[in-house]
Amino acid sequence: MGRTILRTQSRVQPRAQASALPLDTIIAGDCVEVLKGLPAQCVDMIFADPPYNLQLRGELHRPDQSRVDAVTDAWDQFGSFAEYDRFTRAWLGECQRVLKPTGSLWVIGSYHNIFRVGTALQDLGFWLLNDIIWRKANPMPNFKGTRFTNAHETLIWAAKSEKARYTFHYRSMKTLNDELQMRSDWVIPICGGKERLKLNGSKAHPTQKPEALLYRCIMAASQPGDVVLDPFFGTGTTGAVAKRLGRHFIGIEREASYIAAAHARLAGTVPGQSDNLATNKSKREEPRVPFGLVIEKGLLAPGDILCDPQRRHAAKVRADGSLVCRDATGSIHQIAARVQGLPACNGWTYWHYSVGGQLQPIDTLRQQIRAAMH
């Protein structure tokens, strides 16, 4: 939480400078070439929405003969699967170089490309953590009636390597989901309404992603103050959400119209304030506190008596943080397990101390110490 909150303005640079990381910046140019200009291991998270290589054949019309907006732009056109694969491995290889060992990468795609992307990720040494199904609450129908309605896209979440220690806020994801474990199928509406950017009455970008989708990814896999890179920045959804959540962003985009739309969007995005960005921590994320530290800080003293909630078993605290109960000595966990005849037990929640005649779990003392660490 002690890192600097990003600046409120974005700017456009023609090329990245390796000597200084271009934070909160949209860099104009080809993503592979721009990525080559960034330092190694400089970003904490990457979100990539690459061309899908849709292989469209002709125009698509609704039953009323109105034309369906589809991705017909030159940036989504590739001469062959081999050409698309070379492009994919090039930008993913540079992403792997600039990603920190503790970082992770998200790639979103459709059935047209995501399996090819997944193969490239594994071949390059990324370690796949999840495939997330984004199920669209309001998908576009299949007007021809020749296939199932395409109602989802796939996100691949990958660590830099198999042994990487990546960021994952499990507890925050559970809180975000009304205290239910967050699953790998996400029901989120497609981008629409006021969120959908328009240019002269038409969509500013054909595949603008909803901010809710990026919110979940960035919240799950980064910390406030981290640097989030998007090599296909488009109209700036990643940057807008990163700014709201107190992260820095680096965007790479080659289309001038998208850059202009993203710049205007970011200028109107309110940055997150550090005191509002704290999240619930899982037990694994909290700092370890040995029971001996409770004794050292004087929260309990040698000779104090601990007991279980029903006062059936009692144990005396010793100077080194061990407990003695009848003929046995050991840690708070070992003695708790022994008196119950169990193979293991969490002593922090089992043992209680008396405060004004009322029993309190010793875990409250651990939480006091943890609170002072922040």
C-alpha positions in Angstrom: 0.0 0.0 0.0 3.0 2.3 0.3 3.5 2.8 -3.4 2.8 6.0 -5.3 -0.7 6.3 -6.8 -0.5 6.8 -10.6 -0.8 10.2 -12.2 -4.2 11.4 -13.4 -3.1 12.2 -16.9 -2.0 9.8 -19.7 0.2 10.9 -22.6 1.3 9.5 -25.9 4.9 8.7 -26.7 6.2 7.6 -30.1 8.5 5.0 -28.7 9.4 3.5 -25.3 12.7 4.5 -23.7 14.5 1.6 -22.0 16.2 4.0 -19.5 12.9 5.1 -17.9 9.7 3.1 -17.6 6.9 5.0 -19.3 4.2 4.8 -16.6 0.6 5.8 -17.3 1.4 6.2 -20.9 0.0 5.1 -24.3 2.8 4.2 -26.6 2.0 4.5 -30.3 3.4 1.7 -32.5 3.6 -2.0 -33.2 3.4 -4.0 -30.0 6.4 -6.3 -30.7 8.7 -3.4 -31.6 7.6 -1.3 -28.6 7.9 -4.3 -26.2 11.5 -4.7 -27.4 12.2 -1.2 -26.1 11.0 -1.9 -22.5 13.4 -3.2 -19.8 13.4 -6.8 -18.8 11.2 -7.8 -15.8 9.6 -4.4 -15.4 5.9 -5.1 -15.2 3.8 -6.9 -12.6 0.8 -8.0 -14.7 -0.1 -8.2 -18.4 -3.6 -8.2 -19.9 -3.7 -8.9 -23.6 -6.6 -8.8 -26.0 -4.9 -9.7 -29.2 -6.4 -10.0 -32.7 -8.6 -13.0 -32.9 -7.9 -13.9 -36.6 -11.7 -14.4 -37.1 -11.4 -15.6 -40.7 -14.7 -14.0 -41.6 -16.2 -14.7 -45.0 -18.4 -11.9 -46.2 -20.8 -9.7 -44.3 -23.3 -10.8 -41.6 -26.8 -9.5 -41.6 -29.7 -9.7 -39.1 -33.1 -11.0 -40.2 -34.2 -7.4 -40.9 -31.2 -7.2 -43.3 -29.4 -4.6 -41.1 -25.6 -5.2 -41.1 -24.0 -6.6 -38.0 -20.8 -4.8 -36.9 -18.0 -7.3 -37.0 -14.2 -7.2 -36.8 -13.3 -6.5 -40.4 -10.3 -4.2 -39.6 -6.9 -4.8 -41.2 -5.4 -5.5 -37.8 -7.4 -8.7 -37.5 -6.4 -10.1 -40.9 -3.7 -12.7 -41.3 -2.7 -14.6 -44.4 -2.5 -18.0 -42.7 -2.5 -19.8 -39.4 1.3 -20.0 -39.6 1.5 -16.2 -40.0 -0.7 -15.8 -37.0 1.3 -18.2 -34.9 4.6 -16.4 -35.7 2.9 -13.1 -34.6 1.6 -14.7 -31.4 4.9 -16.2 -30.4 6.7 -12.9 -31.1 4.5 -10.8 -28.8 4.2 -13.5 -26.1 8.0 -13.9 -26.1 8.5 -10.2 -25.5 5.8 -10.3 -22.8 7.6 -13.1 -21.0 10.8 -11.0 -21.1 9.3 -7.9 -19.6 7.1 -9.7 -17.0 8.5 -9.9 -13.5 9.1 -13.4 -12.1 6.3 -12.7 -9.6 3.9 -11.5 -12.3 1.2 -13.1 -14.3 -0.4 -12.8 -17.7 -4.0 -12.8 -18.9 -4.9 -13.4 -22.6 -8.5 -13.3 -23.8 -9.7 -14.9 -27.1 -12.4 -16.8 -28.9 -12.5 -20.3 -30.3 -10.8 -18.9 -33.4 -7.5 -18.2 -31.7 -7.3 -19.1 -28.0 -6.2 -22.7 -28.5 -3.3 -21.6 -30.7 -2.4 -19.0 -28.0 -2.5 -21.6 -25.3 -0.1 -23.8 -27.2 2.3 -20.9 -27.7 2.1 -20.0 -24.0 3.1 -23.6 -23.0 5.8 -23.8 -25.6 7.4 -20.6 -24.3 7.4 -21.9 -20.7 4.5 -20.1 -19.2 2.6 -22.1 -16.5 -1.2 -22.1 -17.1 -3.1 -21.4 -13.8 -6.7 -21.2 -15.0 -8.8 -20.9 -18.1 -11.7 -18.6 -17.3 -14.9 -18.7 -19.2 -16.4 -15.3 -19.6 -20.1 -16.1 -20.2 -21.8 -13.1 -21.8 -25.1 -12.4 -20.1 -26.4 -10.8 -23.3 -24.6 -12.4 -26.3 -25.3 -11.6 -29.9 -27.6 -14.3 -31.4 -26.6 -16.6 -34.2 -28.6 -15.1 -37.0 -27.9 -17.7 -39.6 -29.0 -20.6 -37.4 -26.1 -22.8 -38.5 -24.3 -23.0 -35.2 -24.8 -22.7 -31.4 -25.0 -19.1 -30.2 -21.4 -18.1 -29.4 -22.0 -16.9 -25.8 -18.6 -16.9 -24.2 -14.9 -16.0 -24.6 -12.0 -17.7 -22.9 -9.3 -16.1 -20.7 -6.1 -17.9 -20.0 -4.3 -16.9 -16.8 -0.7 -17.9 -16.7 2.3 -17.5 -14.4 5.7 -16.8 -15.9 7.0 -20.3 -14.9 6.0 -23.4 -13.0 7.7 -22.4 -9.8 6.7 -18.7 -9.9 5.3 -17.0 -6.8 2.5 -15.0 -8.4 0.0 -12.7 -6.8 -3.5 -14.0 -6.2 -6.0 -12.3 -3.9 -8.1 -15.3 -3.1 -9.8 -13.7 -0.1 -10.7 -10.6 -2.1 -12.2 -12.6 -4.9 -14.4 -14.5 -2.3 -15.5 -11.2 -0.8 -16.3 -9.8 -4.2 -18.5 -12.9 -4.8 -20.7 -12.6 -1.6 -18.4 -14.9 0.4 -18.6 -17.7 -2.2 -15.4 -19.1 -3.7 -14.9 -17.4 -7.0 -15.3 -19.9 -9.8 -13.7 -20.0 -13.3 -17.0 -19.2 -15.1 -17.8 -15.5 -14.9 -21.2 -14.1 -16.0 -20.7 -10.5 -17.1 -22.7 -8.5 -19.7 -20.9 -7.4 -22.8 -19.9 -3.7 -23.0 -22.9 -1.5 -23.7 -24.9 1.6 -22.7 -22.9 4.6 -21.5 -19.7 2.5 -21.2 -19.6 1.7 -24.9 -17.5 4.4 -26.6 -19.0 5.9 -29.8 -17.4 7.8 -32.6 -19.8 9.6 -35.0 -22.6 7.3 -33.8 -20.7 4.1 -34.4 -18.7 1.9 -32.0 -15.2 3.4 -31.4 -13.8 -0.2 -31.2 -15.5 -3.4 -32.3 -14.4 -5.5 -29.4 -14.4 -3.1 -26.4 -14.3 -5.2 -23.2 -16.5 -4.4 -20.2 -14.7 -2.7 -17.3 -16.2 -5.3 -14.9 -14.1 -8.0 -16.6 -10.9 -6.1 -16.3 -11.7 -5.1 -12.7 -11.9 -8.7 -11.7 -8.6 -9.6 -13.4 -6.6 -6.7 -12.1 -8.0 -7.0 -8.6 -7.2 -10.7 -8.4 -3.6 -10.6 -9.7 -2.0 -7.3 -8.8 -1.3 -4.9 -5.9 -2.0 -1.2 -5.7 1.0 0.6 -7.2 1.8 -2.3 -9.6 2.4 -1.8 -13.3 -0.2 -3.4 -15.6 0.8 -3.7 -19.3 -1.6 -4.0 -22.2 0.1 -4.6 -25.5 -3.2 -4.2 -27.4 -4.6 -1.2 -25.6 -7.5 -0.3 -27.9 -9.7 2.3 -26.3 -8.1 1.9 -22.9 -10.3 -0.3 -20.8 -7.2 -1.8 -19.0 -5.8 1.7 -18.3 -9.1 3.0 -17.0 -9.6 0.2 -14.6 -6.0 0.2 -13.5 -6.3 3.9 -12.7 -9.5 3.3 -10.7 -7.7 0.6 -8.7 -4.6 2.6 -8.0 -2.3 0.7 -10.4 0.0 2.1 -13.0 -0.5 1.2 -16.7 1.5 1.0 -19.9 -0.6 0.8 -23.1 0.7 -0.1 -26.5 -1.6 0.7 -29.5 -0.9 1.4 -33.2 -4.3 2.7 -34.3 -4.5 6.5 -34.0 -8.3 6.6 -33.6 -8.2 4.2 -30.7 -5.4 6.2 -29.0 -7.4 9.3 -29.2 -10.5 7.6 -27.7 -8.4 6.1 -24.9 -6.7 9.4 -24.1 -10.1 11.1 -23.7 -11.4 8.2 -21.7 -8.5 8.2 -19.3 -8.6 12.0 -18.8 -12.1 11.5 -17.4 -11.3 8.6 -15.1 -11.0 9.3 -11.4 -7.9 7.7 -9.9 -8.3 5.4 -6.9 -7.1 6.8 -3.5 -4.7 4.6 -1.5 -6.9 4.7 1.7 -9.8 3.1 -0.3 -7.8 0.3 -1.9 -7.2 -2.0 1.0 -8.6 -5.6 0.6 -9.3 -8.6 2.7 -6.3 -10.8 3.1 -6.3 -14.6 3.1 -4.6 -16.5 5.9 -1.7 -17.3 3.5 -1.2 -13.6 2.7 -1.0 -12.5 6.4 2.4 -12.2 8.1 3.4 -15.2 10.2 3.3 -14.5 14.0 4.9 -17.1 16.2 3.2 -17.6 19.6 6.5 -16.7 21.2 6.1 -13.1 20.0 2.9 -12.9 22.0 5.1 -13.6 25.1 7.9 -11.3 24.1 5.5 -8.4 23.7 4.0 -9.0 27.1 0.5 -9.8 25.8 0.7 -13.0 27.9 3.2 -13.8 30.6 5.0 -17.0 31.7 2.8 -18.7 34.2 -0.5 -17.6 32.6 -3.1 -20.3 32.2 -4.8 -21.1 28.9 -7.9 -23.3 28.6 -10.3 -24.6 25.9 -13.7 -22.8 25.5 -15.4 -25.4 27.8 -12.6 -25.2 30.4 -12.0 -28.9 30.2 -8.3 -28.7 29.7 -5.8 -26.2 31.1 -2.2 -25.5 30.1 0.5 -23.2 31.5 2.5 -20.7 29.4 6.2 -21.0 29.6 8.9 -18.4 28.9 9.9 -19.8 25.5 6.3 -19.9 24.2 5.7 -23.5 24.8 2.8 -24.9 26.9 2.9 -27.5 29.7 -0.1 -29.6 30.4 0.2 -32.4 33.0 3.1 -34.5 31.8 3.4 -33.0 28.3 5.2 -29.9 26.9 5.1 -28.6 23.3 3.8 -25.9 21.1 0.2 -24.5 21.3 -0.7 -26.7 18.4 0.9 -29.9 19.7 -0.6 -29.6 23.2 -4.1 -28.8 21.8 -3.9 -31.9 19.6 -2.6 -34.1 22.5 -5.3 -33.2 25.0 -8.0 -34.0 22.4 -6.4 -37.2 21.1 -6.2 -35.7 17.6 -3.4 -35.8 15.0 -3.4 -32.0 14.6 -5.2 -28.9 15.9 -5.0 -25.1 15.4 -3.9 -23.9 18.8 -4.6 -20.3 18.0 -8.3 -21.0 17.9 -8.4 -23.8 20.5 -6.7 -22.1 23.4 -8.3 -19.2 25.3 -7.2 -16.7 27.9 -9.3 -14.9 30.5 -10.2 -11.2 30.3 -12.3 -10.0 33.2 -13.6 -13.5 33.7 -14.5 -13.8 30.0 -12.7 -16.2 27.7 -11.1 -14.9 24.5 -9.2 -16.9 21.9 -5.5 -16.2 21.8 -5.9 -15.6 18.1 -7.1 -12.1 19.1 -3.6 -11.4 20.4 -2.1 -12.5 17.1 -4.4 -10.2 15.2 -3.3 -7.3 17.5 0.3 -7.9 16.4 -0.6 -8.2 12.8 -2.5 -5.0 12.9 0.6 -3.2 14.2 2.7 -4.6 11.3 0.7 -2.7 8.7 
